[in-house]
Amino acid sequence: MSQIADLVAYNPDGQITLIVEIKSRTDTSRSWATRMRRNMLAHGVVPNSRFLLLALPDRLYLWKDTGNTPELVEPTYEIDATPFFQPYYERANISPDHLSSQSFELIVTSWLNELIQSGIPANVPEAQRRLLQESGLLDALKGGSVAVEVPV
């Protein structure tokens, strides 16, 4: 039995490094994200990867090295997504509150590709920049690739 991952990021060696689940929902909490991760793992086959990211228009919930056992595990990092995604909202002239699922998936895909190719944009505040860097995600993705809607 397989599930479709919204996005999968591979390291330069072709190994799965990051699984991304994209939701266009806003105003969530750490406890909501914790339950969401457990449900994703309990109801589907999600391969073990070093990172799992739940991307929302206003939050990024990132788990690092937590395995794929369906337990209640809080995110390792909770990051304000607005500085990362706001430039994309402005370019598309859309509000994060009025995003379609498909539009937001395109934004997250573009953002992830930009991270892989260029790193964190200069306009991102230091707090968000530091969290993303200290997670090790940038180093793990450098030189890698992204695939959309991958059976896993």
C-alpha positions as CSV (number, residue, x, y, z in Angstrom):
1,M,0.0,0.0,0.0
2,S,1.4,3.4,-0.9
3,Q,0.5,7.0,-0.3
4,I,1.2,10.0,-2.4
5,A,3.5,12.5,-0.7
6,D,2.9,16.1,-1.7
7,L,6.6,16.8,-2.1
8,V,9.7,14.7,-1.7
9,A,13.1,16.2,-1.6
10,Y,16.2,14.1,-2.3
11,N,19.8,14.7,-1.4
12,P,22.5,14.8,-4.2
13,D,22.8,11.0,-3.9
14,G,19.1,10.5,-4.7
15,Q,18.2,9.5,-1.1
16,I,14.9,10.8,0.3
17,T,15.8,13.5,2.8
18,L,12.5,15.3,3.3
19,I,8.8,14.5,3.0
20,V,6.5,17.5,2.8
21,E,2.8,17.5,3.5
22,I,1.1,20.7,2.4
23,K,-2.1,22.0,3.9
24,S,-3.7,25.4,3.0
25,R,-5.1,25.7,6.6
26,T,-4.1,28.6,8.9
27,D,-4.3,29.2,12.6
28,T,-3.0,25.9,13.8
29,S,-1.1,24.9,16.9
30,R,1.8,22.6,17.9
31,S,-0.7,20.1,19.3
32,W,-2.6,20.1,16.1
33,A,0.6,19.5,14.1
34,T,1.6,16.8,16.5
35,R,-1.7,15.0,16.0
36,M,-1.5,15.5,12.2
37,R,1.9,13.9,12.1
38,R,0.7,10.9,14.1
39,N,-2.4,10.5,11.8
40,M,-0.3,10.8,8.7
41,L,2.0,8.0,9.9
42,A,-0.9,5.9,11.3
43,H,-3.0,5.9,8.1
44,G,-0.4,5.8,5.4
45,V,3.0,4.4,4.5
46,V,5.4,7.3,4.9
47,P,9.0,6.3,4.4
48,N,11.5,7.0,7.1
49,S,13.3,10.2,6.2
50,R,15.5,12.5,8.1
51,F,13.0,15.4,7.9
52,L,9.2,15.7,7.8
53,L,7.7,19.1,7.1
54,L,4.1,20.1,7.5
55,A,3.9,23.3,5.4
56,L,1.0,25.8,6.0
57,P,0.6,29.3,4.7
58,D,1.5,30.8,8.1
59,R,3.6,28.0,9.9
60,L,6.2,25.5,9.1
61,Y,6.3,22.4,11.4
62,L,9.5,20.5,11.0
63,W,10.4,17.2,12.6
64,K,14.0,16.0,12.5
65,D,15.2,12.4,13.1
66,T,11.9,11.3,14.7
67,G,11.4,8.2,12.6
68,N,8.1,7.1,11.1
69,T,6.4,5.5,14.1
70,P,2.9,6.9,14.6
71,E,3.5,8.4,18.0
72,L,2.6,11.8,19.4
73,V,5.9,13.6,18.7
74,E,5.9,17.4,18.8
75,P,7.7,19.2,16.0
76,T,11.4,19.8,16.5
77,Y,11.0,23.3,15.0
78,E,8.0,25.6,14.6
79,I,8.8,28.5,12.2
80,D,6.8,31.5,11.1
81,A,6.3,30.9,7.4
82,T,5.2,34.4,6.5
83,P,8.7,35.7,5.7
84,F,9.4,32.8,3.4
85,F,6.0,32.8,1.5
86,Q,5.0,36.5,1.5
87,P,7.1,37.3,-1.6
88,Y,5.3,34.5,-3.5
89,Y,1.8,35.8,-2.3
90,E,2.7,39.3,-3.4
91,R,3.9,38.1,-6.9
92,A,0.8,36.1,-7.4
93,N,-1.4,38.9,-5.9
94,I,-3.1,36.5,-3.5
95,S,-3.8,36.4,0.2
96,P,-2.7,33.5,2.3
97,D,-6.3,33.3,3.6
98,H,-7.7,32.8,0.0
99,L,-5.3,30.2,-1.4
100,S,-6.4,27.1,-3.2
101,S,-4.6,23.9,-2.3
102,Q,-3.0,23.8,-5.8
103,S,-1.8,27.4,-5.6
104,F,-0.2,26.8,-2.2
105,E,1.4,23.6,-3.4
106,L,3.0,25.6,-6.3
107,I,4.3,28.2,-3.8
108,V,5.8,25.6,-1.5
109,T,7.4,23.8,-4.4
110,S,8.9,27.1,-5.7
111,W,10.2,28.0,-2.2
112,L,11.8,24.6,-1.7
113,N,13.5,24.7,-5.1
114,E,14.8,28.1,-4.2
115,L,16.2,26.9,-0.9
116,I,17.9,24.0,-2.7
117,Q,19.4,26.2,-5.4
118,S,20.1,29.5,-3.7
119,G,19.6,29.1,0.0
120,I,17.6,31.4,2.2
121,P,16.7,34.7,0.6
122,A,18.3,37.8,2.1
123,N,15.0,39.4,3.1
124,V,14.2,36.6,5.6
125,P,14.6,37.8,9.2
126,E,17.4,36.4,11.3
127,A,15.1,34.4,13.7
128,Q,13.6,32.3,10.9
129,R,16.9,32.1,9.0
130,R,18.6,30.8,12.2
131,L,16.0,28.1,12.9
132,L,16.1,26.8,9.3
133,Q,19.9,26.7,9.3
134,E,20.3,25.1,12.8
135,S,17.8,22.3,11.8
136,G,20.4,21.1,9.3
137,L,17.7,21.0,6.5
138,L,19.6,23.4,4.2
139,D,22.8,21.4,4.3
140,A,20.8,18.2,3.8
141,L,19.1,19.5,0.7
142,K,22.0,21.4,-0.9
143,G,22.5,20.2,-4.4
144,G,19.4,17.9,-4.2
145,S,16.1,17.9,-6.0
146,V,12.3,18.1,-5.4
147,A,9.6,15.8,-6.9
148,V,5.9,16.6,-6.7
149,E,3.2,14.1,-5.7
150,V,5.4,11.1,-5.4
151,P,4.2,7.6,-4.4
152,V,6.0,6.6,-1.3
